[in-house]
Amino acid sequence: MDKLHRHHKNSPSASARAFTLMELLMAAAIGAVILAVAAKVLIGDVRSSSNQEAIQRLRDHWGRVNYFVDTEVREGLSVSLTAGSGGCASVTNPLLTITVPAPGTVSGISTIHYYNQNGDLWRCGPDIADNGSLIFDTITNVILVENTTLEVSITNSSNINYVLTMNSRAAGNGIEYAASSEARTASRSCDPTSGICY
């Protein structure tokens, strides 16, 4: 009995046994695989979330630009593809030209030109006051939206269909969002001297 007791006492218990090198390497390999899979899933989630945020930003931006273009068309008397003159003489290939009533000017009308240049959407025409009204004695030629193109189809002198294509990065290397809309000028008659429209 004493022998049996001594043998039991000297044998290594499960809790006192050390891991072999092979067991440690296997555990490290399994841990590395689990970490790699978790990192891949996490990076995919971050990238997907980032793409969704970029698309939502483009949608919001598209909504603002669409409202702006639609408002200017509705305030206009007619739409065409007339080349620019005066302060907008450099606009030789407009995508959209809007003729608007210009009270107090010699002709009683003015034009707003939209055109694409170097992948950006530009606007040339009367400046815009803080309250949204047009300032006819100041002509500006500025980028309206970067990384955006406009395609316009003019049905007649008062109806247009257009597609705005926006990209989250320059040179088209990012997320792209495109949507179409239509706009119609208000049917009005304007007195060229006073610029008052009926």
Buried (B, 14 or more C-beta within 10 A) or exposed (E): EEEEEEEEEEEEEEEEEEEEEEEEEEEEEEEEEEEEEEEEEEEEEEEEEEEEEBBEBBEEBBEEBBEBBBEBBEBBBBBBEBBBEEBBEEBEEBBBBBBBBBBEBEEBBBBBBBBBEEEBBBBBBBEBEEEEEBEBEEBEBEEBBBBBBBBBEBEEEBBBEBEBBBBBEEEEEBBBBBBEBEBBBEEEEBEEEEBEBE
